């Protein structure tokens, strides 16, 4: 139930984001979800792609610092307070959310949110015990 995310450290200057996306595109790698956090000097681009290992190698070959991180994809009810309900479940289970971002696809009548937890195994257990749909990595990569 773990999804592999790649994190790329990039300089906060014009053209660097385009370099990342062009290198991925030139190698037939499809971006499924992304998040970009920046400071004045650098950014962290977090991606879910359809070919994680290839993406990591391609970006390293282009001089980028790249890491793989386990994250969890959760189907969140697409209605007012749908996300709040998931977050209440996690809070009741004492699971800390480090960060999260939305996915580009829908899963039936639900939105898909990518979560990074301090303890992803415990988070998955809490979610499943509360009948929350946690998506398999292969399903996410192929959405």
SVG drawing of the C-alpha trace seen along z (x, -y; Angstrom):
<svg xmlns="http://www.w3.org/2000/svg" viewBox="-20 -34 45 37">
<polyline fill="none" stroke="black" stroke-width="0.4" points="0.0,0.0 3.1,-2.2 3.5,-4.6 7.0,-5.6 7.5,-9.4 10.6,-11.0 11.9,-14.2 14.1,-16.4 16.2,-19.3 16.4,-22.1 17.9,-25.6 15.3,-28.3 16.2,-29.8 14.5,-30.2 14.5,-27.1 15.3,-24.4 11.7,-23.1 11.5,-23.0 14.7,-20.9 13.2,-18.3 10.0,-18.0 11.7,-17.9 14.2,-15.2 11.2,-13.1 9.2,-13.7 12.1,-12.9 12.3,-9.5 8.6,-8.7 7.9,-9.2 4.5,-10.5 4.0,-12.8 0.9,-11.6 1.0,-14.1 3.3,-16.9 4.0,-19.3 6.6,-22.1 7.8,-23.8 10.4,-26.5 12.7,-28.8 14.6,-31.8 17.5,-29.5 16.1,-26.1 13.0,-24.0 11.8,-20.5 9.8,-19.1 7.9,-16.0 6.5,-13.7 4.5,-10.6 5.5,-9.2 4.6,-6.1 8.3,-4.9 9.9,-5.7 13.2,-4.0 13.8,-5.3 12.8,-8.8 15.3,-8.7 18.1,-7.5 17.3,-10.0 17.3,-12.9 20.5,-11.8 22.1,-11.6 21.0,-15.2 22.8,-16.3 19.8,-16.5 19.8,-15.3 17.0,-12.8 15.5,-10.7 12.7,-8.1 10.2,-8.5 7.3,-6.3 3.9,-8.0 0.3,-6.8 -2.4,-7.5 -5.9,-7.8 -9.3,-8.0 -11.0,-10.9 -14.7,-11.5 -15.3,-14.3 -17.8,-16.4 -17.6,-19.1 -15.7,-17.9 -14.5,-14.7 -10.9,-15.5 -11.8,-16.7 -13.2,-13.2 -10.0,-11.5 -7.9,-13.9 -10.1,-13.2 -9.5,-9.5 -5.8,-10.1 -5.9,-12.4 -7.8,-9.9 -5.2,-7.3 -2.4,-9.6 -1.0,-9.7 1.0,-12.8 0.7,-14.1 4.0,-15.6 2.6,-16.9 0.0,-16.1 -1.0,-17.1 -3.7,-16.4 -3.5,-13.9 -4.5,-14.7 -7.1,-11.8 -10.3,-10.8 -11.1,-7.4 -14.8,-6.8 -16.6,-9.5 -13.5,-10.3 -10.5,-12.6 -7.0,-11.1 -4.7,-12.8 -1.0,-11.8 0.1,-11.8 3.5,-11.6 3.3,-10.4 5.8,-10.1 4.8,-6.4 3.3,-5.2 2.6,-1.7 0.6,-2.8 -1.2,-5.3 -2.2,-2.6 -3.4,-0.4 -5.5,-3.2 -7.0,-4.1 -7.9,-0.5 -9.3,0.2 -11.7,-2.8 -12.7,-1.5 -10.8,-4.2 -9.6,-3.2 -5.8,-3.2 -4.7,-2.8 -2.0,-0.3 1.1,-1.9 0.6,-0.2 -3.0,-1.6 -1.7,-5.1 1.2,-4.9 -1.3,-3.8 -4.1,-6.3"/>
</svg>
